[in-house]
Every structure is written in structure tokens, then in C-alpha cells.
Amino acid sequence: MGTTLTGVPEEGVEPGCMILKDKGQTYLLVGGDETLIKSGRTVTVTGRARNDMVTTCMQGTPFEVTEVRLA
């Protein structure tokens, strides 16, 4: 079982990077259903933080998404 986050994803400072703020933390969403993530609506994502993952995005802790659903 993974961690669950809820919020409205927004575009990061780098093109193609989507971030989600939950409980004062900023996460970089990696994977998941992009149509739901980019919907502009509140979503609940399940997955796990990946501090070992290297990305080209300049914001947030990488969060590997395994499930996305509209909240």
C-alpha cells in the first residue's frame, strides 16, 4: 500500500512538470493518468515518494503515481 495525496495539480516551472501540494509539502507527480492529473480538478493520487529519483523538474519531491482518481 502506498501514500495517498489529495489536491489540485498545477503546472510546475518547467514544461511538462505537474506538481501537487498536500499538507505543506510539494510533490512532483510522475506517472499516472495524465488526463485526470491535468483536468484542473481535485484529485487523489496513490503512490510513493521517490527521493532517489532524478528529474529535470525543479520543484517538489518526486512522487511515483500508481493510481489517480477524481476526488
PyMOL Python script that loads the backbone (N, CA, C, O; Angstrom):
from pymol import cmd

cmd.read_pdbstr("""\
ATOM      1  N   MET A   1       0.837  -1.179   0.000  1.00  0.00           N
ATOM      2  CA  MET A   1       0.000   0.000   0.000  1.00  0.00           C
ATOM      3  C   MET A   1       0.881   1.240   0.000  1.00  0.00           C
ATOM      4  O   MET A   1       1.940   1.258   0.627  1.00  0.00           O
ATOM      5  N   GLY A   2       0.438   2.281  -0.708  1.00  0.00           N
ATOM      6  CA  GLY A   2       1.240   3.485  -0.826  1.00  0.00           C
ATOM      7  C   GLY A   2       0.690   4.635  -0.015  1.00  0.00           C
ATOM      8  O   GLY A   2      -0.190   4.465   0.830  1.00  0.00           O
ATOM      9  N   THR A   3       1.219   5.789  -0.284  1.00  0.00           N
ATOM     10  CA  THR A   3       0.795   7.023   0.336  1.00  0.00           C
ATOM     11  C   THR A   3      -0.290   7.658  -0.523  1.00  0.00           C
ATOM     12  O   THR A   3      -0.251   7.549  -1.749  1.00  0.00           O
ATOM     13  N   THR A   4      -1.256   8.319   0.106  1.00  0.00           N
ATOM     14  CA  THR A   4      -2.334   8.983  -0.620  1.00  0.00           C
ATOM     15  C   THR A   4      -2.231  10.482  -0.412  1.00  0.00           C
ATOM     16  O   THR A   4      -2.090  10.955   0.716  1.00  0.00           O
ATOM     17  N   LEU A   5      -2.302  11.239  -1.525  1.00  0.00           N
ATOM     18  CA  LEU A   5      -2.263  12.694  -1.507  1.00  0.00           C
ATOM     19  C   LEU A   5      -3.511  13.221  -2.199  1.00  0.00           C
ATOM     20  O   LEU A   5      -4.021  12.586  -3.122  1.00  0.00           O
ATOM     21  N   THR A   6      -4.008  14.372  -1.767  1.00  0.00           N
ATOM     22  CA  THR A   6      -5.171  14.985  -2.399  1.00  0.00           C
ATOM     23  C   THR A   6      -4.911  16.469  -2.606  1.00  0.00           C
ATOM     24  O   THR A   6      -4.404  17.154  -1.719  1.00  0.00           O
ATOM     25  N   GLY A   7      -5.268  16.958  -3.796  1.00  0.00           N
ATOM     26  CA  GLY A   7      -5.116  18.371  -4.101  1.00  0.00           C
ATOM     27  C   GLY A   7      -5.388  18.623  -5.565  1.00  0.00           C
ATOM     28  O   GLY A   7      -5.788  17.718  -6.297  1.00  0.00           O
ATOM     29  N   VAL A   8      -5.170  19.860  -5.991  1.00  0.00           N
ATOM     30  CA  VAL A   8      -5.348  20.242  -7.386  1.00  0.00           C
ATOM     31  C   VAL A   8      -3.964  20.360  -8.024  1.00  0.00           C
ATOM     32  O   VAL A   8      -3.196  21.251  -7.661  1.00  0.00           O
ATOM     33  N   PRO A   9      -3.636  19.477  -8.966  1.00  0.00           N
ATOM     34  CA  PRO A   9      -2.335  19.559  -9.625  1.00  0.00           C
ATOM     35  C   PRO A   9      -2.199  20.865 -10.400  1.00  0.00           C
ATOM     36  O   PRO A   9      -3.180  21.399 -10.918  1.00  0.00           O
ATOM     37  N   GLU A  10      -0.977  21.368 -10.469  1.00  0.00           N
ATOM     38  CA  GLU A  10      -0.709  22.574 -11.244  1.00  0.00           C
ATOM     39  C   GLU A  10       0.603  22.406 -11.989  1.00  0.00           C
ATOM     40  O   GLU A  10       1.456  21.602 -11.613  1.00  0.00           O
ATOM     41  N   GLU A  11       0.742  23.182 -13.055  1.00  0.00           N
ATOM     42  CA  GLU A  11       1.974  23.107 -13.830  1.00  0.00           C
ATOM     43  C   GLU A  11       3.127  23.673 -13.020  1.00  0.00           C
ATOM     44  O   GLU A  11       2.990  24.688 -12.336  1.00  0.00           O
ATOM     45  N   GLY A  12       4.259  23.000 -13.109  1.00  0.00           N
ATOM     46  CA  GLY A  12       5.457  23.472 -12.435  1.00  0.00           C
ATOM     47  C   GLY A  12       6.163  24.519 -13.271  1.00  0.00           C
ATOM     48  O   GLY A  12       5.653  24.934 -14.312  1.00  0.00           O
ATOM     49  N   VAL A  13       7.330  24.948 -12.825  1.00  0.00           N
ATOM     50  CA  VAL A  13       8.086  25.968 -13.547  1.00  0.00           C
ATOM     51  C   VAL A  13       8.706  25.430 -14.829  1.00  0.00           C
ATOM     52  O   VAL A  13       9.011  26.207 -15.734  1.00  0.00           O
ATOM     53  N   GLU A  14       8.896  24.143 -14.924  1.00  0.00           N
ATOM     54  CA  GLU A  14       9.447  23.519 -16.123  1.00  0.00           C
ATOM     55  C   GLU A  14       8.316  22.913 -16.952  1.00  0.00           C
ATOM     56  O   GLU A  14       7.379  22.356 -16.380  1.00  0.00           O
ATOM     57  N   PRO A  15       8.376  23.005 -18.290  1.00  0.00           N
ATOM     58  CA  PRO A  15       7.339  22.422 -19.136  1.00  0.00           C
ATOM     59  C   PRO A  15       7.177  20.917 -18.889  1.00  0.00           C
ATOM     60  O   PRO A  15       8.160  20.186 -18.765  1.00  0.00           O
ATOM     61  N   GLY A  16       5.928  20.477 -18.820  1.00  0.00           N
ATOM     62  CA  GLY A  16       5.647  19.056 -18.655  1.00  0.00           C
ATOM     63  C   GLY A  16       5.718  18.548 -17.227  1.00  0.00           C
ATOM     64  O   GLY A  16       5.524  17.357 -16.984  1.00  0.00           O
ATOM     65  N   CYS A  17       5.990  19.426 -16.287  1.00  0.00           N
ATOM     66  CA  CYS A  17       6.091  19.025 -14.886  1.00  0.00           C
ATOM     67  C   CYS A  17       4.811  19.409 -14.147  1.00  0.00           C
ATOM     68  O   CYS A  17       4.394  20.567 -14.178  1.00  0.00           O
ATOM     69  N   MET A  18       4.193  18.438 -13.488  1.00  0.00           N
ATOM     70  CA  MET A  18       2.966  18.687 -12.726  1.00  0.00           C
ATOM     71  C   MET A  18       3.266  18.488 -11.250  1.00  0.00           C
ATOM     72  O   MET A  18       3.823  17.468 -10.845  1.00  0.00           O
ATOM     73  N   ILE A  19       2.885  19.485 -10.449  1.00  0.00           N
ATOM     74  CA  ILE A  19       3.125  19.392  -9.018  1.00  0.00           C
ATOM     75  C   ILE A  19       1.795  19.351  -8.265  1.00  0.00           C
ATOM     76  O   ILE A  19       0.755  19.776  -8.768  1.00  0.00           O
ATOM     77  N   LEU A  20       1.866  18.834  -7.064  1.00  0.00           N
ATOM     78  CA  LEU A  20       0.691  18.747  -6.193  1.00  0.00           C
ATOM     79  C   LEU A  20       1.134  19.118  -4.791  1.00  0.00           C
ATOM     80  O   LEU A  20       2.114  18.577  -4.279  1.00  0.00           O
ATOM     81  N   LYS A  21       0.414  20.040  -4.169  1.00  0.00           N
ATOM     82  CA  LYS A  21       0.725  20.449  -2.799  1.00  0.00           C
ATOM     83  C   LYS A  21      -0.264  19.782  -1.866  1.00  0.00           C
ATOM     84  O   LYS A  21      -1.477  19.861  -2.062  1.00  0.00           O
ATOM     85  N   ASP A  22       0.271  19.120  -0.840  1.00  0.00           N
ATOM     86  CA  ASP A  22      -0.555  18.408   0.136  1.00  0.00           C
ATOM     87  C   ASP A  22       0.096  18.545   1.501  1.00  0.00           C
ATOM     88  O   ASP A  22       1.266  18.200   1.673  1.00  0.00           O
ATOM     89  N   LYS A  23      -0.655  19.045   2.472  1.00  0.00           N
ATOM     90  CA  LYS A  23      -0.180  19.179   3.855  1.00  0.00           C
ATOM     91  C   LYS A  23       1.162  19.908   3.944  1.00  0.00           C
ATOM     92  O   LYS A  23       2.052  19.488   4.683  1.00  0.00           O
ATOM     93  N   GLY A  24       1.303  21.000   3.191  1.00  0.00           N
ATOM     94  CA  GLY A  24       2.505  21.817   3.257  1.00  0.00           C
ATOM     95  C   GLY A  24       3.688  21.299   2.465  1.00  0.00           C
ATOM     96  O   GLY A  24       4.727  21.957   2.425  1.00  0.00           O
ATOM     97  N   GLN A  25       3.566  20.151   1.840  1.00  0.00           N
ATOM     98  CA  GLN A  25       4.638  19.565   1.037  1.00  0.00           C
ATOM     99  C   GLN A  25       4.313  19.735  -0.445  1.00  0.00           C
ATOM    100  O   GLN A  25       3.145  19.746  -0.834  1.00  0.00           O
ATOM    101  N   THR A  26       5.342  19.864  -1.257  1.00  0.00           N
ATOM    102  CA  THR A  26       5.181  19.937  -2.701  1.00  0.00           C
ATOM    103  C   THR A  26       5.746  18.667  -3.314  1.00  0.00           C
ATOM    104  O   THR A  26       6.882  18.278  -3.042  1.00  0.00           O
ATOM    105  N   TYR A  27       4.925  18.023  -4.152  1.00  0.00           N
ATOM    106  CA  TYR A  27       5.318  16.779  -4.803  1.00  0.00           C
ATOM    107  C   TYR A  27       5.292  16.948  -6.311  1.00  0.00           C
ATOM    108  O   TYR A  27       4.421  17.631  -6.851  1.00  0.00           O
ATOM    109  N   LEU A  28       6.236  16.333  -6.981  1.00  0.00           N
ATOM    110  CA  LEU A  28       6.285  16.269  -8.432  1.00  0.00           C
ATOM    111  C   LEU A  28       5.630  14.958  -8.837  1.00  0.00           C
ATOM    112  O   LEU A  28       6.130  13.888  -8.492  1.00  0.00           O
ATOM    113  N   LEU A  29       4.520  15.024  -9.563  1.00  0.00           N
ATOM    114  CA  LEU A  29       3.806  13.807  -9.941  1.00  0.00           C
ATOM    115  C   LEU A  29       4.483  13.150 -11.141  1.00  0.00           C
ATOM    116  O   LEU A  29       4.684  13.778 -12.181  1.00  0.00           O
ATOM    117  N   VAL A  30       4.826  11.887 -10.977  1.00  0.00           N
ATOM    118  CA  VAL A  30       5.490  11.111 -12.022  1.00  0.00           C
ATOM    119  C   VAL A  30       4.607   9.915 -12.340  1.00  0.00           C
ATOM    120  O   VAL A  30       4.350   9.080 -11.473  1.00  0.00           O
ATOM    121  N   GLY A  31       4.140   9.832 -13.589  1.00  0.00           N
ATOM    122  CA  GLY A  31       3.269   8.724 -13.988  1.00  0.00           C
ATOM    123  C   GLY A  31       1.820   9.043 -13.690  1.00  0.00           C
ATOM    124  O   GLY A  31       1.482  10.176 -13.349  1.00  0.00           O
ATOM    125  N   GLY A  32       0.966   8.045 -13.821  1.00  0.00           N
ATOM    126  CA  GLY A  32      -0.459   8.229 -13.585  1.00  0.00           C
ATOM    127  C   GLY A  32      -1.182   8.678 -14.838  1.00  0.00           C
ATOM    128  O   GLY A  32      -0.555   8.981 -15.853  1.00  0.00           O
ATOM    129  N   ASP A  33      -2.496   8.719 -14.766  1.00  0.00           N
ATOM    130  CA  ASP A  33      -3.352   9.107 -15.883  1.00  0.00           C
ATOM    131  C   ASP A  33      -3.273  10.614 -16.079  1.00  0.00           C
ATOM    132  O   ASP A  33      -3.846  11.379 -15.303  1.00  0.00           O
ATOM    133  N   GLU A  34      -2.555  11.041 -17.124  1.00  0.00           N
ATOM    134  CA  GLU A  34      -2.336  12.466 -17.360  1.00  0.00           C
ATOM    135  C   GLU A  34      -3.624  13.233 -17.617  1.00  0.00           C
ATOM    136  O   GLU A  34      -3.708  14.416 -17.287  1.00  0.00           O
ATOM    137  N   THR A  35      -4.635  12.584 -18.200  1.00  0.00           N
ATOM    138  CA  THR A  35      -5.889  13.295 -18.463  1.00  0.00           C
ATOM    139  C   THR A  35      -6.566  13.695 -17.158  1.00  0.00           C
ATOM    140  O   THR A  35      -7.172  14.764 -17.080  1.00  0.00           O
ATOM    141  N   LEU A  36      -6.472  12.859 -16.141  1.00  0.00           N
ATOM    142  CA  LEU A  36      -7.033  13.211 -14.839  1.00  0.00           C
ATOM    143  C   LEU A  36      -6.151  14.218 -14.116  1.00  0.00           C
ATOM    144  O   LEU A  36      -6.653  15.163 -13.509  1.00  0.00           O
ATOM    145  N   ILE A  37      -4.845  14.021 -14.178  1.00  0.00           N
ATOM    146  CA  ILE A  37      -3.920  14.913 -13.482  1.00  0.00           C
ATOM    147  C   ILE A  37      -3.999  16.330 -14.048  1.00  0.00           C
ATOM    148  O   ILE A  37      -3.897  17.297 -13.293  1.00  0.00           O
ATOM    149  N   LYS A  38      -4.178  16.469 -15.356  1.00  0.00           N
ATOM    150  CA  LYS A  38      -4.234  17.786 -15.986  1.00  0.00           C
ATOM    151  C   LYS A  38      -5.655  18.333 -16.106  1.00  0.00           C
ATOM    152  O   LYS A  38      -5.876  19.303 -16.832  1.00  0.00           O
ATOM    153  N   SER A  39      -6.608  17.742 -15.420  1.00  0.00           N
ATOM    154  CA  SER A  39      -8.012  18.142 -15.544  1.00  0.00           C
ATOM    155  C   SER A  39      -8.342  19.473 -14.889  1.00  0.00           C
ATOM    156  O   SER A  39      -9.381  20.066 -15.179  1.00  0.00           O
ATOM    157  N   GLY A  40      -7.455  19.954 -13.995  1.00  0.00           N
ATOM    158  CA  GLY A  40      -7.743  21.183 -13.267  1.00  0.00           C
ATOM    159  C   GLY A  40      -8.685  20.966 -12.093  1.00  0.00           C
ATOM    160  O   GLY A  40      -9.140  21.921 -11.463  1.00  0.00           O
ATOM    161  N   ARG A  41      -8.968  19.711 -11.808  1.00  0.00           N
ATOM    162  CA  ARG A  41      -9.874  19.364 -10.712  1.00  0.00           C
ATOM    163  C   ARG A  41      -9.093  18.713  -9.573  1.00  0.00           C
ATOM    164  O   ARG A  41      -7.953  18.285  -9.751  1.00  0.00           O
ATOM    165  N   THR A  42      -9.725  18.646  -8.403  1.00  0.00           N
ATOM    166  CA  THR A  42      -9.104  17.997  -7.250  1.00  0.00           C
ATOM    167  C   THR A  42      -9.001  16.503  -7.525  1.00  0.00           C
ATOM    168  O   THR A  42      -9.971  15.863  -7.929  1.00  0.00           O
ATOM    169  N   VAL A  43      -7.808  15.957  -7.299  1.00  0.00           N
ATOM    170  CA  VAL A  43      -7.580  14.526  -7.494  1.00  0.00           C
ATOM    171  C   VAL A  43      -6.997  13.923  -6.227  1.00  0.00           C
ATOM    172  O   VAL A  43      -6.427  14.618  -5.385  1.00  0.00           O
ATOM    173  N   THR A  44      -7.155  12.620  -6.116  1.00  0.00           N
ATOM    174  CA  THR A  44      -6.488  11.844  -5.081  1.00  0.00           C
ATOM    175  C   THR A  44      -5.543  10.902  -5.807  1.00  0.00           C
ATOM    176  O   THR A  44      -5.961  10.130  -6.670  1.00  0.00           O
ATOM    177  N   VAL A  45      -4.264  10.970  -5.450  1.00  0.00           N
ATOM    178  CA  VAL A  45      -3.268  10.092  -6.065  1.00  0.00           C
ATOM    179  C   VAL A  45      -2.693   9.166  -5.007  1.00  0.00           C
ATOM    180  O   VAL A  45      -2.537   9.545  -3.846  1.00  0.00           O
ATOM    181  N   THR A  46      -2.385   7.966  -5.421  1.00  0.00           N
ATOM    182  CA  THR A  46      -1.750   6.991  -4.547  1.00  0.00           C
ATOM    183  C   THR A  46      -0.424   6.593  -5.185  1.00  0.00           C
ATOM    184  O   THR A  46      -0.332   6.445  -6.404  1.00  0.00           O
ATOM    185  N   GLY A  47       0.579   6.425  -4.369  1.00  0.00           N
ATOM    186  CA  GLY A  47       1.896   6.038  -4.860  1.00  0.00           C
ATOM    187  C   GLY A  47       2.907   6.149  -3.737  1.00  0.00           C
ATOM    188  O   GLY A  47       2.600   5.922  -2.567  1.00  0.00           O
ATOM    189  N   ARG A  48       4.146   6.513  -4.133  1.00  0.00           N
ATOM    190  CA  ARG A  48       5.169   6.657  -3.100  1.00  0.00           C
ATOM    191  C   ARG A  48       6.188   7.715  -3.493  1.00  0.00           C
ATOM    192  O   ARG A  48       6.509   7.891  -4.668  1.00  0.00           O
ATOM    193  N   ALA A  49       6.684   8.410  -2.486  1.00  0.00           N
ATOM    194  CA  ALA A  49       7.736   9.404  -2.693  1.00  0.00           C
ATOM    195  C   ALA A  49       9.013   8.683  -3.085  1.00  0.00           C
ATOM    196  O   ALA A  49       9.340   7.633  -2.532  1.00  0.00           O
ATOM    197  N   ARG A  50       9.733   9.253  -4.045  1.00  0.00           N
ATOM    198  CA  ARG A  50      10.965   8.643  -4.549  1.00  0.00           C
ATOM    199  C   ARG A  50      12.116   9.637  -4.443  1.00  0.00           C
ATOM    200  O   ARG A  50      12.466  10.301  -5.419  1.00  0.00           O
ATOM    201  N   ASN A  51      12.697   9.732  -3.263  1.00  0.00           N
ATOM    202  CA  ASN A  51      13.827  10.637  -3.065  1.00  0.00           C
ATOM    203  C   ASN A  51      15.055  10.229  -3.869  1.00  0.00           C
ATOM    204  O   ASN A  51      15.982  11.022  -4.029  1.00  0.00           O
ATOM    205  N   ASP A  52      15.068   9.005  -4.372  1.00  0.00           N
ATOM    206  CA  ASP A  52      16.198   8.507  -5.153  1.00  0.00           C
ATOM    207  C   ASP A  52      16.039   8.777  -6.646  1.00  0.00           C
ATOM    208  O   ASP A  52      16.935   8.442  -7.421  1.00  0.00           O
ATOM    209  N   MET A  53      14.923   9.375  -7.071  1.00  0.00           N
ATOM    210  CA  MET A  53      14.635   9.601  -8.487  1.00  0.00           C
ATOM    211  C   MET A  53      15.182  10.959  -8.923  1.00  0.00           C
ATOM    212  O   MET A  53      14.992  11.963  -8.236  1.00  0.00           O
ATOM    213  N   VAL A  54      15.858  10.980 -10.064  1.00  0.00           N
ATOM    214  CA  VAL A  54      16.398  12.214 -10.629  1.00  0.00           C
ATOM    215  C   VAL A  54      15.457  12.673 -11.741  1.00  0.00           C
ATOM    216  O   VAL A  54      15.071  11.878 -12.598  1.00  0.00           O
ATOM    217  N   THR A  55      15.087  13.956 -11.727  1.00  0.00           N
ATOM    218  CA  THR A  55      14.212  14.508 -12.760  1.00  0.00           C
ATOM    219  C   THR A  55      14.788  15.828 -13.259  1.00  0.00           C
ATOM    220  O   THR A  55      15.724  16.370 -12.672  1.00  0.00           O
ATOM    221  N   THR A  56      14.217  16.337 -14.348  1.00  0.00           N
ATOM    222  CA  THR A  56      14.618  17.644 -14.866  1.00  0.00           C
ATOM    223  C   THR A  56      13.736  18.753 -14.306  1.00  0.00           C
ATOM    224  O   THR A  56      13.951  19.930 -14.597  1.00  0.00           O
ATOM    225  N   CYS A  57      12.761  18.383 -13.514  1.00  0.00           N
ATOM    226  CA  CYS A  57      11.867  19.371 -12.902  1.00  0.00           C
ATOM    227  C   CYS A  57      12.537  19.953 -11.662  1.00  0.00           C
ATOM    228  O   CYS A  57      13.266  19.264 -10.948  1.00  0.00           O
ATOM    229  N   MET A  58      12.277  21.220 -11.426  1.00  0.00           N
ATOM    230  CA  MET A  58      12.978  21.924 -10.357  1.00  0.00           C
ATOM    231  C   MET A  58      12.165  22.063  -9.073  1.00  0.00           C
ATOM    232  O   MET A  58      12.580  22.763  -8.150  1.00  0.00           O
ATOM    233  N   GLN A  59      11.017  21.405  -9.008  1.00  0.00           N
ATOM    234  CA  GLN A  59      10.150  21.582  -7.847  1.00  0.00           C
ATOM    235  C   GLN A  59       9.707  20.243  -7.297  1.00  0.00           C
ATOM    236  O   GLN A  59       9.501  19.290  -8.048  1.00  0.00           O
ATOM    237  N   GLY A  60       9.564  20.175  -6.010  1.00  0.00           N
ATOM    238  CA  GLY A  60       8.911  19.060  -5.362  1.00  0.00           C
ATOM    239  C   GLY A  60       9.700  17.779  -5.258  1.00  0.00           C
ATOM    240  O   GLY A  60      10.679  17.555  -5.970  1.00  0.00           O
ATOM    241  N   THR A  61       9.242  16.950  -4.353  1.00  0.00           N
ATOM    242  CA  THR A  61       9.768  15.605  -4.184  1.00  0.00           C
ATOM    243  C   THR A  61       9.098  14.702  -5.220  1.00  0.00           C
ATOM    244  O   THR A  61       7.870  14.674  -5.296  1.00  0.00           O
ATOM    245  N   PRO A  62       9.876  13.961  -6.021  1.00  0.00           N
ATOM    246  CA  PRO A  62       9.247  13.060  -6.985  1.00  0.00           C
ATOM    247  C   PRO A  62       8.307  12.080  -6.279  1.00  0.00           C
ATOM    248  O   PRO A  62       8.660  11.483  -5.262  1.00  0.00           O
ATOM    249  N   PHE A  63       7.104  11.928  -6.838  1.00  0.00           N
ATOM    250  CA  PHE A  63       6.096  11.045  -6.279  1.00  0.00           C
ATOM    251  C   PHE A  63       5.602  10.141  -7.412  1.00  0.00           C
ATOM    252  O   PHE A  63       4.905  10.590  -8.323  1.00  0.00           O
ATOM    253  N   GLU A  64       5.973   8.871  -7.339  1.00  0.00           N
ATOM    254  CA  GLU A  64       5.609   7.894  -8.367  1.00  0.00           C
ATOM    255  C   GLU A  64       4.148   7.480  -8.172  1.00  0.00           C
ATOM    256  O   GLU A  64       3.810   6.812  -7.195  1.00  0.00           O
ATOM    257  N   VAL A  65       3.289   7.884  -9.110  1.00  0.00           N
ATOM    258  CA  VAL A  65       1.854   7.671  -9.013  1.00  0.00           C
ATOM    259  C   VAL A  65       1.485   6.291  -9.547  1.00  0.00           C
ATOM    260  O   VAL A  65       1.865   5.922 -10.658  1.00  0.00           O
ATOM    261  N   THR A  66       0.741   5.534  -8.746  1.00  0.00           N
ATOM    262  CA  THR A  66       0.236   4.230  -9.184  1.00  0.00           C
ATOM    263  C   THR A  66      -1.249   4.254  -9.457  1.00  0.00           C
ATOM    264  O   THR A  66      -1.763   3.393 -10.172  1.00  0.00           O
ATOM    265  N   GLU A  67      -1.968   5.254  -8.884  1.00  0.00           N
ATOM    266  CA  GLU A  67      -3.419   5.363  -9.089  1.00  0.00           C
ATOM    267  C   GLU A  67      -3.832   6.817  -8.975  1.00  0.00           C
ATOM    268  O   GLU A  67      -3.335   7.552  -8.122  1.00  0.00           O
ATOM    269  N   VAL A  68      -4.760   7.231  -9.854  1.00  0.00           N
ATOM    270  CA  VAL A  68      -5.318   8.584  -9.811  1.00  0.00           C
ATOM    271  C   VAL A  68      -6.838   8.469  -9.887  1.00  0.00           C
ATOM    272  O   VAL A  68      -7.372   7.683 -10.669  1.00  0.00           O
ATOM    273  N   ARG A  69      -7.524   9.258  -9.066  1.00  0.00           N
ATOM    274  CA  ARG A  69      -8.978   9.327  -9.178  1.00  0.00           C
ATOM    275  C   ARG A  69      -9.433  10.734  -8.815  1.00  0.00           C
ATOM    276  O   ARG A  69      -8.803  11.413  -8.003  1.00  0.00           O
ATOM    277  N   LEU A  70     -10.527  11.161  -9.422  1.00  0.00           N
ATOM    278  CA  LEU A  70     -11.085  12.471  -9.090  1.00  0.00           C
ATOM    279  C   LEU A  70     -11.633  12.407  -7.667  1.00  0.00           C
ATOM    280  O   LEU A  70     -12.272  11.431  -7.277  1.00  0.00           O
ATOM    281  N   ALA A  71     -11.375  13.454  -6.910  1.00  0.00           N
ATOM    282  CA  ALA A  71     -11.822  13.484  -5.512  1.00  0.00           C
ATOM    283  C   ALA A  71     -13.223  14.040  -5.416  1.00  0.00           C
ATOM    284  O   ALA A  71     -13.771  14.144  -4.319  1.00  0.00           O
TER     285      ALA A  71
END
""", "prot")
cmd.dss("prot")
cmd.show_as("cartoon", "prot")
cmd.util.cbc("prot")
cmd.orient("prot")
